[in-house]
Amino acid sequence: MKRLNIGLFGFGNVGRGLYDVLGRIESDSVHIRRICVRDINKERGVDAEFTDDADAIFNDSEINLIVEVIDDAEAAYSIVKRALKSRIPVVSGNKKMLGHHILELIDLQEQYNTPLLYDASACGSIPVIRNLEEYYDNDLLCSVKGILNGSSNFILSKIFNENMSYGDALRLAQELGFAESNPTLDIDGWDSLYKLIIITVHAFGVYVSPDEILTYGISTMNDSDIRFAREKDRRIKLVAHVEKVDDRLIMCVLPQLISRNKYIYSVEDEFNGVVIKGLFYDKQFMFGRGAGGHPTGSAVLSDITACGYNYRYEYKKRNDSVLPHYTTDHTFRIYFRYRTEEQLSLLTFSKIREQYTSEGYSYIIGDVSIANLKAHQEELRTGDCFVAAYPLD
């Protein structure tokens, strides 16, 4: 493995986690040479060279790897793009940036013959991208489904296992560093969405824009929904899902009422769980921590080490002669808790399986298309209502 002198952008939760992990392993091959931060005057308590000038990193001839772990997607895009054009290999942890710009960055990698690695962006400590690249590079892959956000899963675990209120569970997640002060990215499903987009590029060779995918989180879930799940002996999990159905591809991020016989039923706290299903090998399950500075920092280090051995993604699935086409023309069973008839009128049920109405709590279980849910996802997100997929088994 060649010696890597790193120019690191960002020293928040993940950047500090990477610094700590490197300190523990005492590697002779990996060294953080400079760290670029917004506030150069902030006391960080470590013996490292800090700068607030990106040029100090890019103009340093000793630096041969860029690592960015900042939360500003546009700034991350500029850093990664500049690194590739400068022919400096780069590791990124910014899933939002990748979710919007991955096709352009794939082209830049090819144009400048320079690798970009980002396994750490998709599922924390789970190496799902590299596994999809190396072990599932064939047409036998049917679906990838799982819990891709550790913060929301931590909140749901505390609610279902310890009877915490939603507010108390959220505050605890924030105190422990699993959720941001503004948790919208996690609890409304956006973080899972960007990870799903990245996974889909490697799993099926298809890129779908974030604007085209049904995305709905847990921010409107209430005690009635939790009670319903318990009565049915199920748990609510925020699930990202991509599936190939014949020549079509369906994608969504949606809470699901998960039964005990599913692998992800028992994925707790800040852990992620990914189920990969194939035509002949059935289901395979990957499990690991999905939030926290040290687990994610460790995943970033795995990408760094791969760069040291000149590893790069090949995007094999994108070269398939026939790629599935994305569609929202697919129907599945949902649980819909609503307050008003106006809310109920938003959804068109092809089949109603169960309905309950009372003064304080009304719900309907039935079959609805992804297209119908996608068309009204903003209204469903802001109203006093809640939607969850409700699989038959």
N, C-alpha and C positions, 0 to 999 in steps of 0.2 A: 504493500500500500504506500502510495506517495505521500509526502508530508503536505498537510493542508494548513495554510495560514488564512484564517477566516476574517472577513470583514462582516461584522454582525450589525444588523439594523434592528433596533428594539431591545429594551431591557426591562420589559414588564414581566408578567407571570411566566411566560414561556421562555423568554430570553434569559431570565434569572435561573429558571429550571435547567436550561441547557448548560449554563455556566457552572451550576452546582454539580451536574452529572459529570461534566468534563473534569471537574476538580476531584471527584471521587475515583474516577478510573485512571487518572494521571497518565494520559496517553502521550507518547512521544511523537505521534503522527498528526495530532490535531491540536491546533493552537489558535485561540482567539486573539488576533493582533490588534484590532481596533473595534470599538463599539460606537455606533452612531445613535444618538438619542435626541429628543426634542429639547429637553432642559438640561443643559450641561452643568448647571449649578446644583442640581439635586444631589443630596448625599445618598450614596448607594452602598457604602461600606465594603467595597471590594477593591482589590488592587488591580485595576485594569485601565487601559488608555481609552478615555471617552472623547468624543467629538460631536459637535452638532452640525458638521459640514460633510455632506455626502461625498464631495470631491476628495476629502482626505482619505476616504476608503478607495474610491475608484481610481485615484491617481497614485496609489501606493503599489509599486511594482512587485512587492513581496506578497501581496494578497492574491491568492489564486482560487478562492471560493467565496461567494457572497451568500450569506444566510439572512433572510428577512423574516422576522416574526412580529410584525407590527399589526395593529388592528385597523389602520386606515387603508381601505382597499385601493383607493386611487394612488396613494403614495406607494403602496406595495407594487402596483402595476408599473409605475414609473421606474422603480428600482429594478424589478425583474427584467423589464424591457431593456433598460440600459445595460444591465449585466450581460444579457444574451448578445446584444449588439457589440459589446466590448469583448466578446468571446471569453467571458469568465463564467464558469459553471455556477449555478445558483440553486439554492434550496429555499422553498417558500412554504409558509404555514398558513397563508391567507386564502381560505376557501371561498370567500365572497369574490375576491379578485379573480380567482381561477374560474369560478362559476360563470363570470361574465366574459372573460378574455381567453379562455383556454385554447380555442381554435387558432387565434392569432399567435399565441405563444408556442403552439405546436409548429406552426409555419416558421417562426423565428428560430426555433431550435434546429430545424432542418437547414434553413438558409445560412446560419452562422456556425453550423456543426458544433453546437454547444448545448449541453444537457441542462434541463430543469427537472428537479425532483421535488415531490410534494406528498409523499406517503403520509406524513404527519398531519396534513390538512384534512384528511378524510375521516379517520376514526381514531384519533388519539394514538394509543399504543398498538392498535391492531394493524398489521401490515397488509391491508386489504388490496391496495392498488398493485403492489408487487405480486401478490398471489394471483390476481386477475390477469396480470401481464404474463406470468410465467406458467401457471398451472391450469388456467381456464381459457386458454387461447384457442378455442375451437367452437364449433356451432352447437355443441351439446348443452351450453349454458341456457337455462330457462329463466331464472329470476335471481335477483339479489334483494333481500328484504331485511330490515333490522332497525335497531335503536342506534342512531348515529349521533345523538346529542346527550352527553353525560349530565348536563345541567338540568334539563327537563326531566330526565330519568331519575335523578337524585330527588327532585321535588315530588314526583309521583310515588317514589318508594317510601318517602317519609309520610305521605298521606295515607297510603294503603297499609303500611307495616306498623306505623307508630301513631296513627290517627291524628297526625298534625293537621292543622288548617292549611289551606293553600298559601295564605300570607306568611305564616310562620315558617313553612318549608322553604319558601322563596327567600326569605330573609336569612335563614341558615345557610342556604346555598351561596348567597352573596358574601356572608361572613367568612365562609370557608374557601372563597376564591373560585367556586365552581360556576357562579353566575355573575354577570357584570352588573354594575349599578343600574344600567338600563337593560333589562333582561329580554327585551322584545325579540332580539335576534334568536335567542334560544327557545323561549316558550311559544312564540308564534310560528315556529317551524322553519324560519329562514336559514338558520345554520344547517339544519338537516337537508334542506333543499339544495344548497350549494354543494354539500358533500355528495348528495345523490347524483347531481349533474356530473361531477368529476368521476364518480364510480361508473356511471352509464357510458361515458366515453371509453373507458377501459374494458367494460364488460361486453358492450354491444357495438362499439364503434360509432355511436350516434351522439351528436350534441343537440341538446334542446335548451332553448333560452329560458331563463328563470321566469319570465313573464308568461310563458305558455303552460306552466305546470301548476296543477292544483296544490295549494299550500295552505294548511290550516292547522293551528296549534291548540294549546290547552288554556289560553288566557281567559276564556269564557266558561270553562268548566266550573260547576258548583257542587254543593253537597248532594243535590238530587242525583246528579250523574254518578257520583261516587257510590251512593247508596244503590243505584240500579246495577252498577257493575258488581257490587258485592252480592246482591241478591241472585245474580246469574252466575256466581262463582267465577267471575272474570276480573281482570285488572285492566285499567286504562294505561296504554303505552303510546308514546308518540312515535309513529313508525314511518320510515321512508321505504318506498317500494318501487322497483322497476321490474317489469316482467315482459317477456317476449311471448306473444300469443299468435301463432302462425307467422305471418309476415308483418305483424303489427307490434308496436311497443307502447306499453302503458306505464305512466309514472305518476306518483303522487306522494305528498307528505300529509299524513292525516292521523289523528288519534284513532286507536283501534281498541276494541274490547277483546282482550286476548284470553283464551281459555288455557287451562292448566297443562294441556298436552302440547303446547307450543314451546319451543326452546326459549324464546325471549320472555316468556311469562316470568321466569326466575332471574332475569337480568336486573340487578338491583343497584341502587345508589348511583355513583358517577360512572358506572361501567357502560360500555357499548356492547352490543351483540349483533352479529351479522350472520344471516342464514343464506347460503349460496345453494341453489337447487339446479341440478342437471338432469338431462333427459334419461340417463342410465345410472348415474351414481347417486341419484336422489338428493338428500340434503346433507350439507356439511356446515358446521357451526364454528364461528370464530368469536372469541370473547376476550375483552380486556378493558383497561381503564380508558375512558374517553374524555376526561377532564382533569385539570390540575397541571401545575407547572412541571413537575418532575416526570410524570408519564409522557406528556407531550414533548418535553425537552428531550427525553430519551428517544422518542420516535424521530425527532429532528436529527439527533445524533446518528440514528440508523441511516437516514438519507445522506448525511455527511460522509459516513463510512463508505456507503455505496459509491459516492462520487470519487472517493479515494481509490476505488478499484475500477473507475471509468465506466460505471454502470449508467445506462440510460433507458428510458422507456422506448419501446418500439411501436406502440399503438397498433398492434397487429390486427385487431378487429376492424380498424378503419379501412383496411385493404381488402376486406371481404368483397366478393363480386356483387352480392345482393345484401343490402342492409335493411333491417326492419324500419318501417316508417312510423313515426310517432302519431298517436291518435288519442283523443279524449272520448271516442265513441266506444265506451265500455261501461257496463253497469255492475254495481255491487250493492250488497245489503248494508244499510246504515241505521243507526240510532239517531234520531233527531229530537232534541228537547227544545220546545218553543214556548213563547209567551202569547203571541197574537196570531190571529188568522192571517194577517198580512205576511208574517214570517213564514207561516205554513205554505202560503201561496207561492213562495219563491221557488219551491222544489216541486218537480213533476215526478210522481211515483208511478213507475210502470207496474208495480205490484205492492200492495199494502199487506203486511203480514200481521201486524199488531198495532193497536192504537189505544191510548189511555188519555183521558182528559179530566182534570179537576181544576179547582179555582187557583191553586198555587203551583201545579205541576202538570204539564202535558207533554206527551211524547208520542212519536210514531216510529215504527220500524217497517222499512220497506226498501224497494229497489230503486236506485237513482243512478243516472249516468254521471260519469266524471265531468262531462261537458256542462251539465246543469249545475253541478256544485261549483265548478270553476267560474261560471258566469256570475255567480252570486257570492263568491267567497268574501268579498269586502263587507257586504251587508250581513253575512253570517258571522263575521268576525267582530263586528261592532255592536250587534244587538244582544239582547238578553236571551241567547239561545246557544246550543252546542250541538256539534255534529261529530260522530265517531263511526268509523267502519265497524260493522258487526258481522264478522265471518260466521258461516254456518257451523264450523267446528272449532 
